[in-house]
């Protein structure tokens, strides 16, 4: 017999006192911390406890008794359901204060290393329509909100093209308007859904793993390029070509139209073959006097304007004179490598994705940068002591790892290589702080510069300069 669930309490008139990690908010009840979401300091709420542990509880807001004076009105009709942009209810000046504090807390609590004064965070000039890439999923079982269910309305069309509900792999919220990417992105998405419904194309069924329409990815550039990627679960040449030809005719702005046939259980495309249907197999972005090629599998920072600010910070902290050998770890399409190459003697970039490295080589060639080398492979397998002996000891290392941070083997090779300076760019201050603690054996933190790349979310980028200890 399964154990009976405990009846968890409803806490009334609880005051939210602070913002916690991962965008959550918290209150304190009888010296116990209670975590919740979609509330800001100063809100007074009724909380239904959903989890109770010895040291903390989790709960959901069931009623707002009083709204905080610091609360902002959400601008998106999907707020609180799709799971994105959770900090819409915080004024932007409060958001960046919280991110600044998040960086300080992580570096202090986890890093436990000596720190200089942390520079004020660089806020984003654009807080809406700032992303250059979004991915949407098709589903034949759209998520209905509580309001829709309570309305008693009958919903004949259960197809959706939108975002996954947090924690629900098979539930997709149909999106009317998204404030993250340009208006053209909305128009393309809505037209694809309309066409799919009118032509009775099967939207994907996550549980049955069946259907025809699976995903779309829309990428845009400041140059005005648009890449549309359509992912089909199965091949149906007639239906596929009819849809893609309709999109070419309807949206002449699309400069790159690519499709995949992905019949796997998961949505990842790194092991799938892209097929060019229309235009070029890439789009281009500009930064200063540089031009960057971006393919369907290429990583490129999703906030182009702030990426420029981020890269300028990294380049300034690298303090290059033109005589340095620079290693650019996790180089992606070589954006940072190309960005600093004119100030360096040579730049060597390493990246896991082979297609991204091919783009990096093309980017260097197109920008007449003949002092770059690029290698593809797992970082811990490529960056070894033997690699250092063969290519030379770096004077400066710039590293921009994924959220998990750097592998212990990579850290060890960096310590053995003993570059004069390390510029560590991170999208996760917690794992960055852990790595700083490991590097503390030989390196001291000399500068810390947070950068807000993702307004209305709790995510923050952080750039740290480390210098070799005497």
Residue pairs with C-beta under 8 A, 6 or more apart in sequence:
6 52
8 48
8 49
8 50
8 51
8 52
9 49
10 46
10 47
10 48
10 49
10 62
11 29
11 34
11 46
11 47
11 48
11 49
11 59
12 46
12 65
13 44
13 45
13 46
13 65
14 27
14 29
14 34
14 44
14 45
14 46
14 47
15 27
15 42
15 43
15 44
16 25
16 26
16 27
16 36
16 39
16 40
16 41
16 42
16 43
16 44
16 45
16 68
17 26
17 27
17 28
17 41
18 25
18 26
18 41
19 25
19 26
19 40
19 41
19 90
19 98
20 26
20 35
21 102
21 458
22 458
23 37
23 86
23 87
23 457
23 458
24 35
24 36
24 37
25 35
25 36
25 37
25 38
25 39
25 40
25 41
25 43
26 33
26 34
26 35
26 36
27 33
27 34
27 36
27 47
28 34
29 57
32 55
32 56
32 57
33 55
33 56
33 57
34 47
34 49
34 56
34 57
34 58
34 59
35 56
35 57
35 58
35 59
36 45
36 47
36 58
36 59
36 60
36 61
37 60
37 61
37 86
38 61
38 80
38 86
38 89
39 45
39 61
39 64
39 89
40 68
40 70
40 71
40 89
40 90
40 94
41 68
41 70
42 67
42 68
42 69
42 70
42 71
43 64
43 66
43 67
43 68
43 71
44 64
44 65
44 66
45 61
45 62
45 63
45 64
45 65
46 61
46 62
46 63
46 65
47 59
47 60
47 61
47 62
48 59
48 60
48 62
49 57
49 58
49 59
50 58
50 59
50 60
51 57
51 58
51 59
52 58
70 90
70 91
70 94
71 89
71 90
72 88
72 89
72 90
72 91
73 89
74 80
74 88
74 89
75 88
75 128
75 179
76 85
76 88
76 177
76 178
76 179
77 176
77 177
78 84
78 173
78 175
78 176
78 178
79 85
79 88
79 89
81 143
81 145
81 165
81 173
82 162
82 163
82 165
82 173
82 175
83 163
83 164
83 165
83 166
84 163
84 180
84 456
84 457
85 179
85 180
85 456
85 457
86 456
86 457
86 458
87 95
87 98
87 455
87 456
87 457
87 458
88 456
90 98
92 123
92 127
92 455
95 452
95 455
95 456
96 121
96 123
96 452
98 458
99 121
99 450
99 452
99 458
99 460
100 118
100 120
100 121
100 450
102 429
102 458
102 460
103 118
103 121
103 429
103 448
103 450
103 460
103 462
104 118
106 429
106 430
106 432
106 433
107 113
107 115
107 118
107 429
107 432
107 433
107 436
107 445
107 448
107 464
108 115
109 433
110 430
110 433
110 434
110 437
111 432
111 433
111 434
111 436
111 437
111 440
111 445
112 437
113 436
113 437
113 440
113 444
113 445
114 444
114 445
115 445
115 448
116 445
116 446
116 447
116 448
118 448
118 449
118 450
119 447
119 448
119 449
119 450
121 450
121 451
121 452
121 460
122 306
122 309
122 313
122 449
122 450
122 451
122 452
123 452
124 130
124 303
124 305
124 306
124 452
124 453
124 455
125 305
125 306
126 303
126 305
126 455
127 455
127 456
128 179
128 180
128 455
129 179
129 180
129 181
129 182
129 183
130 180
130 303
130 305
130 306
130 455
131 180
131 181
131 302
131 303
132 181
132 219
132 220
132 221
132 285
132 300
132 302
132 303
132 304
133 181
133 217
133 218
133 219
133 220
133 300
133 302
134 178
134 180
134 181
134 185
134 217
134 218
135 215
135 216
135 217
136 161
136 162
136 163
136 175
136 189
136 215
136 216
136 217
136 218
137 161
137 162
137 163
137 164
137 172
137 204
137 214
137 215
137 267
138 159
138 160
138 161
138 172
138 196
138 203
138 204
138 211
138 213
138 214
138 215
138 216
139 159
139 160
139 161
139 170
139 171
139 172
139 203
139 204
139 205
139 206
140 158
140 159
140 160
140 202
140 203
140 204
140 205
140 211
141 158
141 160
141 170
141 171
141 172
141 205
141 206
142 155
142 157
142 158
142 159
142 160
142 172
142 173
142 174
143 160
143 165
143 168
143 171
143 172
143 173
143 174
144 155
148 155
157 197
159 174
159 193
159 196
159 197
159 203
160 172
160 173
160 174
160 193
160 203
161 172
161 174
161 175
161 189
161 192
161 193
161 196
161 203
161 213
161 216
162 172
162 173
162 174
162 175
163 172
163 173
163 175
164 171
164 172
164 173
165 171
165 172
165 173
169 206
170 206
170 207
174 193
175 189
177 186
178 185
178 186
178 189
181 218
181 220
182 220
184 220
184 226
184 251
184 253
185 218
185 220
187 251
188 216
188 218
188 226
188 228
188 247
188 251
188 254
189 216
189 218
191 247
191 250
191 251
192 213
192 216
192 230
192 243
192 247
195 201
195 243
195 246
196 203
196 213
196 243
199 239
199 242
199 243
201 212
201 213
201 239
201 243
202 210
202 211
202 212
202 213
203 211
203 212
203 213
204 210
204 211
204 212
204 213
204 214
204 215
204 233
205 211
209 233
209 265
210 233
211 233
211 234
212 232
212 233
212 234
212 236
212 239
213 230
213 232
213 233
214 231
214 232
214 233
214 262
214 267
215 229
215 230
215 231
215 262
215 267
216 228
216 229
216 230
216 231
217 227
217 228
217 229
217 231
217 296
218 226
218 227
218 228
218 229
219 226
219 227
219 228
219 229
219 283
219 294
220 226
220 227
220 283
221 283
221 284
221 285
221 286
221 294
221 304
222 285
222 286
222 304
222 305
223 283
223 284
223 285
223 286
224 253
225 255
225 256
225 283
225 284
225 285
226 251
226 253
226 254
226 255
226 256
226 283
227 254
227 255
227 256
227 257
227 258
227 282
227 283
227 294
227 296
228 247
228 251
228 254
228 256
228 257
228 258
229 258
229 259
229 260
229 274
229 296
230 243
230 244
230 247
230 257
230 258
230 259
230 260
231 259
231 260
231 261
231 262
231 267
231 269
232 240
232 259
232 260
232 261
232 262
233 261
233 262
233 263
234 261
234 263
235 261
240 259
244 257
244 259
244 277
244 278
247 254
247 257
248 254
248 257
248 277
248 278
254 278
254 279
255 279
255 280
255 283
256 276
256 278
256 279
256 280
256 281
256 282
256 283
256 296
257 276
257 277
257 278
257 279
258 274
258 275
258 276
258 277
258 281
258 296
259 274
259 275
259 277
260 269
260 272
260 273
260 274
260 275
261 272
261 275
262 269
262 272
264 272
269 296
269 297
270 297
270 353
274 281
274 295
274 296
274 297
281 295
281 296
282 293
282 294
282 295
282 298
282 359
283 293
283 294
284 291
284 292
284 293
284 294
285 291
285 292
285 294
285 300
285 304
286 292
287 307
287 308
287 311
287 335
287 339
288 308
288 339
290 338
290 339
290 363
290 367
291 363
291 366
291 367
292 300
292 333
292 334
292 335
292 338
292 359
292 363
293 333
293 359
293 362
293 363
293 366
294 300
294 333
294 359
295 333
295 355
295 356
295 358
295 359
297 353
297 355
297 356
298 332
298 333
298 353
298 355
298 356
298 359
299 332
299 333
299 353
299 356
300 307
300 332
300 333
300 335
301 307
301 310
301 335
301 453
302 453
302 454
303 453
303 454
306 451
306 452
306 453
307 335
307 453
309 451
310 425
310 451
310 453
310 461
310 463
311 335
311 336
311 339
313 449
313 451
313 463
314 336
314 339
314 340
314 398
314 400
314 423
314 425
314 463
315 336
315 339
315 340
315 343
317 421
317 423
317 447
317 449
317 463
317 465
318 324
318 326
318 340
318 343
318 396
318 398
318 421
318 423
319 421
320 326
320 340
320 343
320 344
320 396
321 343
322 343
322 344
322 345
323 345
323 395
324 344
324 345
324 394
324 395
324 396
325 344
325 345
325 346
325 348
325 391
325 392
325 393
325 394
325 395
325 396
326 337
326 340
326 344
326 346
326 347
326 348
326 394
326 395
326 396
326 397
326 398
327 347
327 348
327 349
327 350
327 383
327 394
327 396
327 397
327 398
327 419
328 334
328 336
328 337
328 340
328 347
328 348
328 349
328 350
328 398
328 399
328 400
329 349
329 350
329 379
329 383
329 397
329 398
329 399
329 400
329 401
329 406
329 410
330 350
330 351
330 352
330 379
330 399
330 400
330 401
330 402
331 337
331 349
331 350
331 351
331 356
331 357
331 360
331 374
331 400
332 351
332 353
332 356
332 360
332 400
333 356
333 359
333 360
333 363
334 349
334 351
334 356
334 357
334 359
334 360
334 361
334 363
334 364
334 372
334 374
335 363
336 398
336 400
336 425
337 347
337 349
337 360
337 364
337 372
337 374
338 347
338 360
338 363
338 364
338 367
338 369
338 372
340 347
340 398
341 347
341 364
341 367
341 369
341 371
341 372
342 369
344 371
344 396
345 371
346 371
346 372
346 373
347 371
347 372
347 373
348 372
348 373
348 374
348 375
348 391
348 394
349 357
349 360
349 372
349 373
349 374
349 375
350 374
350 375
350 376
350 377
350 379
350 382
350 383
351 357
351 360
351 374
351 375
351 376
352 376
352 377
352 378
352 379
353 376
354 376
356 376
357 374
357 375
357 376
360 372
360 374
361 372
361 374
364 370
364 372
364 374
373 391
375 382
376 382
379 401
379 406
379 407
379 410
380 407
380 409
380 410
383 410
383 413
384 413
385 413
385 416
385 417
387 413
388 394
388 413
388 416
388 417
393 417
393 418
393 419
394 417
394 419
395 419
395 420
395 421
396 419
396 420
396 421
396 422
396 423
397 414
397 417
397 419
397 421
397 422
397 423
398 422
398 423
398 425
399 406
399 414
399 422
399 423
399 424
399 425
400 425
400 426
401 426
401 431
402 427
403 427
403 428
403 431
404 428
404 431
405 426
405 428
405 431
405 432
405 434
405 435
406 414
406 435
408 438
411 435
411 438
411 439
414 422
414 439
415 438
415 439
415 441
415 442
418 442
418 468
419 468
420 467
420 468
421 465
421 466
421 467
421 468
422 439
422 443
422 465
422 466
422 467
423 463
423 464
423 465
423 466
424 432
424 435
424 436
424 463
424 464
424 465
424 466
425 461
425 462
425 463
426 432
426 461
426 462
426 463
426 464
427 453
427 459
427 460
427 461
429 460
429 462
432 462
432 464
436 445
436 464
436 466
439 466
442 468
442 469
443 466
443 467
443 468
443 469
444 466
444 467
444 469
445 464
445 465
445 466
446 465
446 466
446 467
447 463
447 464
447 465
448 462
448 463
448 464
448 465
449 462
449 463
449 464
450 460
450 461
450 462
450 463
451 460
451 461
451 462
451 463
452 460
452 461
453 459
453 460
453 461
454 460
